[in-house]
Amino acid sequence: MNDAARTKADEEPVVENQYLSRLVADWVVSTGYEDLPAEVVQAVTTFVTDHFGVVLVGTRKESSRIIAGLASQWGARDGGCTLVGLPGKTSAPFAALVNGATGHALELDDDHREGTQHPGVAVIPAAFATAEQEGKSGRDLILAVALGYEIMIRLGEAHLGKSYLCGFHPTGTCGSIGAAVAAGKLLGLDAGRMVSAIGLGASQSAGLSTFRSNGAWNKRLHPGHAAQAGVLAAYLAGNDFRGPSESLLSPEGWLQAYAYKGEFDVDFITRDLGTRWELLDNSIKVHACCRFAAPIVDATLEAVTRENIAPQDVAEISVGMARFPLYRSLTEPRQRKYNPTSVVDAQFSLPFAAAVSVVKRRAFVEEYSETGIRDPAVIDLAQRVNWFVDDDAEHVWPTRYPAQVNIRLNDGRLVQSRVEWPKGDPENAVTREELKDKYTKLAAAAIGAAKAESSFATLQRLAEIDDVRKLGAELMP
């Protein structure tokens, strides 16, 4: 092929269907920090603070150690990006990978109900690594995270809470696009290059829900991979690596590929974009288990505290929820849910969540540790837990995650408790003091109590930081 022919062949082809990716890209590129409502800035500051606390404690997990070790071998050892809670720095893609996977190791990271995903562990590591690499400010980081969250969440909502039914984990499949948006915004991509970044991120979407079969760690990898993929997509697009002109809405596009029986609704992505912020419905987790199990913990804790119920008082516990969290996450395979052999088994176990709430009256890191999940008293009580589909919960799924807990006592009494809004949901939000308590407890394990206190204060002033690399220094031991 001669030079003239090659130039013509390499020209951007004319594509009729450029609607959705371009619309999203235009909005991302045109939105500035001044366009963010005050409540969005505050919410993102909370999400970033919470995220780093969870990452810091996550460094203690074996899965995190393995990924960080590989990053140290393969990544640039003199890179400019922080491995949160660990010594040394690396390149932006590897920092995003490690921080994302580490943040998901304890099931304590934030969660969006209707998007059925964990946006923080995909978007924030990509944004933070890129911001450090580029020397960006706290405001730049807040803006990028807000945009990444918003697009990632809306993509999850568009699948109507059903992508799980195809076997996909939306944190992974939506996360690579949200991460690409956040990283691309920090790189200052124009609309055309942002379209490419979105397409390149979409092409790297991945994540299967196979972890429940044996307590595997692939779920922890999903957000790390998504964050890394987003960074790669944004930098490739910034260097004019061509992505598809329409990657989201087409017969072979992302929405169709990850949809259950072809069911999706584009309106969730486009409706009120820029005027209604879906990220404001994001939740902060206070229990170290699957978000679907959180209302079980809340309802059980309310009942045992109110009636001062001891484990030996309990004859039987029955839990009512929507069909999906029951049968797709919390009760199968049955033997592993009643007798967890790994932390992942326990994190996704309805019987364990109810039993540990009675026996320990909390469900935090220690309760979901390798020793905590084998407590004989908890396992014994778990054998007396059963479940049923709650019709009211089924009706509101996935916009809400209610749970009904009925505790039958040995004296014949029935104690009941119902939670409509689990603790941490916007309708039952954590306070600043509760956020600080969670952050400092988690962070102290990695960087010590004094640095946990000072880094919390710095994170709460995120919008005032002129260079986020200063923050990185506070998040290292």
N, C-alpha and C positions, 0 to 999 in steps of 0.2 A: 504494500500500500504506500503510495507516495505521500509527501507531507500535506499536500492540499486535501487529499481524500481523508487522511487521518484527522485533520482539523475539523472537517465537516462531520465525520462520524462521531467525534467526541463532543460535539455541541450538545447542550441540554435539549433533550427531546421535548416536543410539545405534548403535554398530558392534559386532558380535559378535566379529569377529576382531581383537582388540587384544593378541595374545599376545606377539609377538617384540619389537616396538618398545618396548612398555611394560616388558617384562622387562629389556631393555638399559638403558632410561632409569632404572628403579628401581635397578639395580646402580650405574650411574654416579653418581646422586645420593646414594646411601647410602654410597659408599666414601670414606673419609677418608685423609689422609696417614698416619695411624697404622696403617691397614690394609695399607700397602705393605710387603712384606718388604724387608729391607736390601739384598738382591741386586737388587731391582727399582729401588730408589732409586739404587744405584750404576750400574746399567745405563742408566737414563734420564740420569743426569749425564754418562755417557760419550757417549750419543747427542746430547745437546744440545751438548756440547763439540765433537764431531766435526762436527756440522751447521754451527756458526758458522764453523769453519775453512774448510769447503767453500764457504759463502756468500761469505766474504771474498775468496777467490781467484776466485770466479765473477764478481765485479764487473768483471773485466778482459775478459769476453767481449762481443762485439758484441750478441748477443741480449739480454744483461742491460742493456747501455747503452740500448738502444731502450726496453725496458719501464720502466726507471727514468726515462727522459726523459718518457715519457707520464705516469707517476705524478706527476712534478714539475709537469706542465702541468695535469693534471686533479684531482689530490688536494689536500687542504688543506695549504698550505705551512707553516702554523703548527701542524700536528698534533703529537701527543705520542708518535708511534711511530717507532722507528729504522729507517732504511734502512741495513742493516748494510754497513759498509765504505764508505759514501757520505756526503757532507755533507748536512745538512738532515734534516728529519723530515716525516712526513705522517700521514694518518689511518690507522686500524687496517686497513681493508680493502685499501688500496693498499700499505701496508707488508707485509701478508701476501702479496699478489700478487707484489711485487718480490722479497722474500726467498725465497719458494718457488721462483720461476722461476730466480733466480740460483743457488740451491743445487743445481739439477739440471743446470747448464750443462756440467759437466765429467765427469759420470758417476762422481763420487767419493763420492756420498752413500750413506747406509746402506741396507740391503736385507734383506728377509725372504724366505727361500727358499720355503716352502710357501704363503705369502701372495702370492708372486710380485709384489712391489711395493716401493716406496721410501717407508716411512711418515714418515721424518723431515722431508722437504721439504714435506709437506702439513700435518702436525700441528704441528710446532714453530713455523713462521712464524705460524700462526693463534693458537697459544697465547701466543707471545711478544708479538705485537701487542696482543692482548686484555689480557694481564697488564700491559703498559706503560700502556695506556689506562686501566686500572682501578687502577693502583698496587699490584699484588699482589706477594707475596713469592716468593722462590726456591722455597720449599716448595709454595706454590700452583701455581707453574709446573710443578714436577716431577710433582705429582699429576695435573694436567690433561693433561700430555704422556703420562703412563703410561696414563691411561684412553683417550685418543685413539688411541694406538698399539694398545692391546689390542683395541679394537673394530674399527679399520681392518684389522688383521692377520687377525682372525677372520673378517671378512667376505670377505677375499680367499681364505682357506682354504676357506670354504664353497663357493666356485666350483670347487674341486678342481683348481686350476691350469689350468683350461680356458677362462677368460674371454678370454684372448688369441686363442683360436681363432675367436671372434666378431669379432675385429678391435679389441677394447677394450684399453686400457692401464689395468690395475688401480690404478696410482698415482693416476690421475685419477678413476676411477669409485668406488673405495673411499675416496679421500682426502677428498672433500667431507664425508663422514659422520664420519670420524675427526676432521677439523678442527672440525666442528660440535660434537661431543662435548667436545673440549678447550676450545673457546671458551665453550660453554655451562656447563661446570663452573666456569670462572673467573668467569662472571657470576652464579653461584649459582642457576641455574634450578631450579625444583622439577620433580617428575617429569612433570607434564602439559606444562609448557613444554619440557622436554627431549625429550619425544616429538615435539613440533612441530619443534624444532630438527633432530632426526634426519630427520624427513620432509622438511623444507625443504632440508637438505643433500643427501638422496637425490635430490630432484627436480633438483638442479643437477649431478648426476654426469655426467662427460664425459671423453672422451679416446680418440682413435683411433690405432692403431699405423701410420698412414700415413707417418710420418716416414722410414721406411727407403727409400721410393721415390726420394728425391732429397736425402737428408741434411737434411731440413727441421728446423725448430726447434719444431714444435708439441709435441713430447714435453717440452721444457723448460717450455712454458706449462702443461702439465697440473697439476703440483703447485702452481704459483702460483695458477691458477684455483681449484683445490680448496681451498687455504688461504683465499683471498678469499671463496669461496662459504660456507665454514664459519663465518667471522666474520659474514657477512651473515645466515646462517641463525640463528645464536645470538642476535644482537641483535634480529632481527625477532621471534623467539620470546619473547625477554625483554620485548618491547613488545606482547605478546599478538596478534601476527600468527599466525593459526591455520594449523598444518600438519596433515597427515593423521594420523589416529589409528593407522593401521597402514600404514607405508610399505615395510617390508622383506619381509614374508611375506603375500602375497595374489596372486591371479591376475594383477593388473597391478602387482605390487610390484617392488622393486628386485632381489631375488634372481632372480626369474623373468626380468626384463628383460635382465639381463646374463649369464645362464647359457647355456652352450653346449649346444644341444639339450635345454634344460630341466633340465640336470643340476646339482643343488646339494644340499648336506647341511647342514641347520640345526644339526645336532649340533656342528659345528665352532664355532658361535657360542656355544652354550649350555653345552657340556660343561665342567665344572670352572671355570666363570667365577668368578673371584675367588680360586680356590685354585691353579690352574695358570696361570702367566703366559706366554702365547705370545711376548710381546716379548723374553723371555730367549733366544729362538732367532734374534734379529735379528743381522745381520752388519755389521761395519765394513769398508768397501772400502779396499784399499791400492793398487789399480790404477785408472787413469783410463779405464776402458772398461766396456762392458756386463758386468753380474755374470756372465752366462753365459760370457763369455770369460775371466773371472778364473782358473778352474782350468787353462785352457790355458796362461796365462802362468806360473802356479805350477809346473806340471809341466815346461814347457819350461825355465824357469829352473833347476829342480832338476837336470835332465839336463845342461844346458850347463855349469853350475858344477861338478858332480861330475866330468864327463869333460873339462872345459876345452875345449869345442867352439867353434871359430871358424866364422864364416859360410862361409868358403871350404871348410870340411871337409864341408859338408852337401850330400848329393845329393837328399834328399827328406825331407819331414816328413809324417806321417799322424796325424790327430787323431780320436779316438773319443769320442763323447758320446751323450746321449739324442737322440732324433729331434727333439723340439720345439726346443731351442735351436739345433740344426744348421740346420733348414730354415725355421724361422719367424723367426730373428733373425740368424744369423751367416754365412750362405752365399748368400743371395739378396737383390737381383739379383747374379748371379755376377761380372759385369764390374766392378761398383763395389766388391765385396769384395776382388778382386785388385788393383784400381787405384783406391783411394779418391780421390774428388775433393773431399771435405769431411771435417771432423773427425767428424761423425756417421757417415759411411761407415766410417771407421777404427774408431771406438768399437764398432761392431757387425760387425766383420770377423774371422772366424776366421783366414784367412791372414795378416792383418796382425798379430794378437795373437801368433801363433807366431813370425813372422819378426822382429818388433821385440824379442821376448824373447831371440832368438839374437844379433841384431846389437847391440842397445843394453844388453842384460841388465837391463832395467827397463822399466816401462810406466807412466810417471807423466805429469805435466802436459806436460812438454816433448815427450815422445814422441807425445803426442796433440794437438799444436799444428798450426797451419796449415803451418809449415815441417817439423815432425817427420813428418807423414804423407806427405811427398813425398821422404823420404830415398831416394836411388836404391838403396842397398844393401838397405834393408828391402823395397822394392818388388820388387827382383830376386829375393830369397829367397822372398817371398810367392808367386811363380809356381810354386814347387816344393812348395807345401803342398796336401794333399788331406785328405779326411775319410771317416769311416764311422760307422754307427750301432753303438754299443757296447751289447751286450745287457744287461750288468750295470747300466750307467748308465740304460738305458731302464727297467729293472725298478724302480729306486728313485726315478725322477722323479715329482713335484717335491720330495720330501722331502730329496733330496740332489742335488748337481750335480757328480758325478765326471767326470774327464777322463783319457783315456789318450793319451799322446804317444809316438810311435815315430819316432825320427830315424835314417834310413839315411845312413851316412857314405860318402864317396867311396872309402874303402878297403874297403868291403863290410860293415863292422861295423854292428850294429843296437843303438842305445841306446834304452832304454825308461824311461818314468817315468809313474807313475799318482798322481793326487791324488784322494783321497776327500773331504777337507774343505779347501776353499780357505782361504788365509790370511784371517783376519778373521771366519770362522765361529766360533760359540761353542766348537766342538770344537778350533779352532786359532786362538784369540783373539789379538787384538793386546794387547800389554802396555801398562801406563801410559806407559812410556818411548816405545814405538812410537806411541802416540796423541799424545803431546806432540810427537814429532818431526814427525808428519804435520801437526798443527795449526799449529805455529809456522812451518813452511816455507810453508804455504798462507797463513796470516794475515799474515805479514811483507810479502807482496806488496801488501797493501792498507793496513795500518796501521803498518808498520815493525816491526823486530825487537824493540825494547824493549816496545812495546805488545802484541805477540804473546805475549811471555813473561808479562807481567802479566795479560793477559786470560785466558790459560790457567789461571793460578793462581786467578783469580776464579771461573772456570767450575767448577773442581774443588771450590770451596766453595759451590756453588750453593744448597744447602739452608740456608746461613747468611745469605743475602742478605735483608734486610728489605724491599727495594723493587727490583724488577728494572730500574727505570729507571736505577739506578746501573750495571747491567751494560751497558745500551744505550750509555751514554757511553763505555765502554771499547771498544766495537765500531765506533766512528766514527773516521775519519782525523783 
